[in-house]
Amino acid sequence: MKLSISLDDALLERLDKAADLSYQTRSGYIGTAVSQYLNQQEVIFALRDLVILLRQIYDTGKLDEDATQKLKQLEAVLALCK
């Protein structure tokens, strides 16, 4: 799929240099960078949810069905990091 974006000259120069150094096309490098960024954001949100879930378990002293489902969802997200 084609996409058109605007970047300032300095950022475009950095992008081209980084793509060249990694032997990738500009498009390939952008695709890799976006994928890595999105994975990072998903992990950050998963860790936030995990902290909330652990607090809930600590406060209630139990692992109910809702908490079990949330843990399964978090495991699925974190499996993407392997």
PyMOL commands that set and color helices and strands:
alter all, ss='L'
color gray80, all
select helices_A, chain A and resi 9-21+26-60+65-79
alter helices_A, ss='H'
color red, helices_A
deselect
rebuild
show_as cartoon
